[in-house]
Amino acid sequence: MQPKCKCEDVLTLENAVKIALENNYEIKIANNNLKIDKTNVASGNAGMLPKVTASVTDNNGIQNLSQTRADGTITTLDNAKNNSLNYGVGLDWTIFDGFKMFAKFDQLKQLQKLGESQLKLAILTKISILNATYFDLVQQQQQLSALDTTIVISNQRLALAQNRFTIGKASKLEVLNAQVDLNTDTVALLRQKELYANTKVALNQILARDTKNDFKVIAEINVDTQLKLNELTSLAEKQNPQVEAQIINKRISELQLKQIKAARYPTLKVTTGYTFTDTHSDLGFTTQSSARGLNYGFGASLNIFDGFSQNRNEKLAKIEIENATLGIEQQNLALNTQLATAFQTYLTNLELIALEEKNEAIAKQNLTITLDKFRIGTITTLEFRTAQLNYINAKVRFSDAQFQAKLSEIALKELAGTLSL
């Protein structure tokens, strides 16, 4: 848990990413799943190593016995005790199974790679969401600044209206209209502050820290304007974790087929062990015996006929490989479609940034001229309010255009697997 920061502290994107990589629950879970996959990559888990088992068996009995011998002698004994104790260590080792164990070991390695790809996907997805939320805060911070500006202008307008009313150059209606517009702007500012605070809570949740942590973000949105579709496509084909996962799944399916085909070969096993036996009986020709020693053996088995299950299993495994191949093609098509769509949106947003930047400059100049004219009373209140709203809306649209372009950039880099971590 991160310590609570002061409200004037600026949280950079780099620090936010670092905190998310350390704290975020989805990333932690994906990382633990990868640890499981790594642990499973073991020769023993693939069946390559022998199994050694220790065992002990102790049997006891109390019986009423009667024995008739060949000479007719009858011997009886009540509550006769007998005991048999067996213990030892045995080894069972499959030394050949049609190379199934080697295919299994390779499959475990591929599952580890799949876990790495899934971790990468989890990180990219969460960092993409983090980036989007972070720059949403930057945009909202800019909008707060714009609304603060409009409050200042509305206060100036109200003061001018009151002065003009005092000297008899304006009606009470002009003062009331100015007050209503100031109240409207104040409501908009309060709503924006609420949204800004709630988005901070959402970002703290992504960072898995105290949701009451206060902070500020950077003041500007810098968009990478140098992205190229062909470069992004080339990188995506190599680095996109979803494509990587589909390729690994195909390899896993191929190794599964190899394991199934192994059943066509004989299975060879060796067994050995060392056992101890101790037996006691109160009645009988032998009242006590013991033995100890080594035993060993060899076994082989071969599937001759299993109701055509082998052929059926191989056929199903080949279909799984075919499906995995189709999955790769489908994922590549979806990836290229997403890249093309996102890149076109990116280009449009870059054009909108340039246009809205010009609009803001024009609106600002128009507001300056209008404010001067309003002070000397050559324009109406409605004309001034229109110029004021045009300027504020232009600032908001310019900020939104930058934000939308940044979202396009983030989406493209996420697809290409190049989003900075």
N, C-alpha and C positions, 0 to 999 in steps of 0.2 A: 504494500500500500504506500503510495507516494504521499509525502507530507503536504499539508495544505499550503498553497502558495499565496503570496500577497496579490491583491487585485491589479497592481501595476506591473506584475511580472508578465513578460511576453513569452508565450509558448511558441517556439519555432516548429515548423513542420518536421524537421530532422529529429528534434527532441520528442515530439509526439510519436513518431514512428518507433523510436528507440523504446519508449515506454510501452507502446502497444506490443512490440515483439517480446518484451519481458513479462507483461502482465495479462494480455488478452486471453480469455478462457478458451476460445475456439482454437487459437494457435497452440496453447498448452496441450489441449486434448489431441490435436493432430500430431504434435511432437511426441506425446506419450504413445500414440498408436504406432508411430515409426519405431520407437524403442522396442515395442512388442515384436514388430516385424524383424528388427535386427537380432533380437534374442532368439527368434525362431530359426535363424540361419545357423544351423548346427548339424554336423554330420550324424549325430545320434538321432536328431529329429527326422532325418532322411532315411533312417534304418541301416546306416553303414556300420554301426558298432554292435558288438555282441551284447547280450543281456545276461547278467549274472544275478542269480537268485539264491538266497539263503533260505533254508526251510528247516522246521523242526516239527515232529509229530510225536506226541506222547499218548499212548492208549493204555488204559487201566481197566481191570475188571474183577468182580468178586462173584463167584458162582459156586453152586453145589454140584460137584462132579461125581460121576460114577463110570468106571471103566471095567470092561470085561475082557480079559486077556485070552489068548488062544488056548491056554491050558485050563480055562474055565474059572480062573481066579478073578474074583470081583473086588475092585478097590473103590472105596468111596471117600469123599472128603467134602465136608461142608465149609462154606466161606473160603473156598480156595481163591487165592489171589494170582493174577497174571498181569504182566506189564510188558509193553513193547515201546521202545524209544528209538526213533529214527531222526537223524539230523545230518545236514551236509550243505554243500555249495554246488550249484550246477551252472553251467554255461551253455547258452543257446545262441548260435551265430549263423545268420544267413549270409553266405559268402558269394552267392550269385542269384540274381532274380531277374535276369534278362535286362540288366542295366536300369532297372526301374529306380533304384536308390539314387543313381547319379542324376537321372532326370528330375527326381524329387528335390534333390539338393539345388539344382539349377533353378527349379521353380521357386524355391524359398528365396533365392537371391533376387529373382524377378519380383517377387512379392515385396521384398524390401525396397526395390526401385520404385514400385508402385506406391508404396508408403511415402517415399521421398517426393514423388510427384504430387501426391495428395496433400502433403505438408506445404509444398510450394504453392499449390492452388489455394489452400486455406490462407496462407500468408498474403498472396497477391489479392485475393478477394477482400480480406479484412483491411489491408493497407489501402486498397482502392476506395473502400467505404470511408476510411479515415481521411484520405485526401479530399474526397467530395465533401465530407462534413466540415473539415477544416476550412476549405475555401468558401463554403457556404457561410461560415462565421465571418470570414474576411469580407464577403459581399454584404452581409448584414451590418457589419461594423461600418462599412462605407455608407450604407443607407441610413444608419443612425446619424452619421456625420451630415448627410444631406438634409435629414429632417431637423437636425439641430440648426442648420443654416436657415431653413424655412421658418423656424420659430423666431430666430433673430429678426428676419425680414418682416414677419407678421407683427412682432412687437414694435418695430420701427413704424410700420404702417399705422398701427393703433395709436402710437404717440403722435404721429402727424395728424391723424384724424381728430384726436382730442384737442390738439393745438388749434387746428382750423375751426373746430366747433367753438372753441373758447373765444376766438376773435371774430366769429360770425361768418366765416367763409365756407362752412360746411354744416350740413344738417346732422341732427342726432342719429338719423338712419345710417349715415356713413360710419359713425363711431360704432354703432351696433353691428353693422356688417363686418367691420374690422375685428370686433371682439368675437363674433361667431366663427370667422375664419381662423382666428388664433386658437380658439377652443378645438376646432376641427383638426388643426395641425398638431395640437397637443395630444389629442386622442390617438392620432396616427403614430406619434412618437412613442406613446405608452405601449401600443400594440407591438411596435417594432422592438421595443426593449424586452417585452415578454417573450417574443419569438427568439430573440438573441439569447436570453437567459436559458430558455428551454433547449436550444441547440447546444449550448455549453454543457448542459447536463447530459445530452446525448453523446457528445464527444468524450466527456469523462467516463461514461459507461463503456465506450469502445476501448478506452485506455485502462479499464478495469481499476479505477481509483475512485476515491470519495467524490460523489456527484456534486458536493458542495464546493469543491475546489474552484477558486476563482482565478481568472487569467485573462490576458488579452492575446490577440493574434496579430500577425504582421499587418501592415496597413495596405499593401498593394497585392494585386494578382498579376504575376508575370507568366505569360503564356508562351510556350515553346512554339515558334512559328516556322520551324525548319523541318517538320516531320514530312517524310516521303512515303507514299503508299507502297512502292516496290520494296523499299528497305524494311518497312514494318512487316510486310507479307513474308519476306525471306526470314526475318527473325522469328516470326510466329511459327513458321513450319518447323523450326529447330527448338524453340524454347517454350512454346505454349504448353502448360502442364496438362491440359485436357487432351491435346494431341499426343503428348508423351504417354499419358495413361492408356490411350487406345492402342498405341504401338506395343506397350508392355503387356496389355491384355491379350493381344494376338500371340505374343511369345509364350505367355502362360498357357494358352490353349494348345499351342504346338507341343509344349512339354507335357501337357496332360495326355495328349495322343501318344506320345512316346512311352509314358508310363503304362497306358492301356495295352499297347503293343507288346510290352515286356511279358505279358501273360502267355504269349506264344512260346516263350523259352522255358526250359526247365528251371526249377528252383532248387538250389543246393544248400543244405544246412549241415553244420557239424555241431555235435553236442558232447559235452564232457562234464564230469563232476566228481566230487569226492564225498562219500557218505559214510556215516557211522550208524550201526544197528546194535541194539542191546535188548535182549528178550529174557524175561523171567517168568517161571510158572511153578506153582506149588505142587502140581500133579502132572505126570506124564513121563515119557521115556527120557525127555530132555528138559531139565528144570532151568537151565540157563544157557544162553548162547549169545555170542557177540561177533560182529564182523565190521571191517572197515576196509576201504579200498577205492580205487579209481575206476570209473566207468567212462566209456567214450563210444561215440557212434557217428554214423554218417547217414544222411537221408536225402532223397531226391524225389521230386514230384513234377509231373508234367500234365497240363490240362489237355486231355484228348478230345472231349466233347462236353460242351456245357449248354446245349440247347440253342446254339447259335448266338449266345450272349456276347461272345467276343466280337463277332462280326458286327453285331448291333452297336456295341459300345464304341467300336472304332468309327463306325459310320456317323454316330452322334458327335463324336469328338471332331471329326472333319467338318461337320456342319458348324460347330462352334468356332472353328478357325475361319470358316467362310464368313460367319457373322462378324467376327472380329475385324476381318479385312474390310467388310462393308462399313463397320463402325468407324474405321480410320478415314475412309473416303467421305462418309457423312460428316464427320467432325471437321475435316479439311474444308468441305464445301460450306458448312455453317460458319467456320472461322473466316473464310474469305468473304462471305456475305456480310458478316458483322464488321469486318475491317473496311470494306468498301462503303458500307452505309455510314459508319462512324467517321470515316475520313471525309465524306461529302459534307456531313454535318459540321465537322471541324473547319473545312474551307469556308462554308457559309458563315460560321461564327466569326472567323477571322475578318471577313468582309464587314460583318455587322459591327465589330469593334471599331474599325476605321470610320464607318459611317456615324456611329453613335458618339464617337469622340468629336467629330466635326459638329454634330448637332448640339452637344453640350457647350462647345465654345460659342456657337451662334446664340444659343439660348442665354448664356451668361452675358454676352454683349448686349442682347436685347433687354435683359432684365436691368442692366446698369443704366441704359438709356431711359427705360421706362421709369425707374426709380427717380432719376433726376427730373423727369417731366412731372412725376406725381408730386414731388416736393414743391414745384412751382404752380401746381394745379392746372396743368394743361391737358391732362388725360383723366379719364374716369376711374373710379375704384375697380370696376369690372375689368377694364383693360390692364390695370396693374396686377390684379389677381391672376388674370390669364397668363401674363408674362412670368409671374412668380411660379405658377404651377408648371408651366412649360419648362422652366429651368430645373426645377426639382425632378420632374419626370425624366428629363434628359439625363440628369446625373444618375438616376436610378437605372435607366435603360442602359447607359454606358457600363455601369457596374455589373448589371445582369449579363450583358453581352460578354464581358470578360469572364464572368463565372461560367457561362455556358460553354465558352471556348475552352476553359480549363477542364471542365467535365469531359469534353470531347477528347482532349489531350490525355487525360487520365484513362479513359476507356480504351484508347488506341494503345497506350503503353501497357495496360493490363493484358490486352489480347496478344500483344507481341512478347509478353513476358519480360519487359524491360522496365517496369515500374520500379523506381528507386526505393531500395529498402534501407 
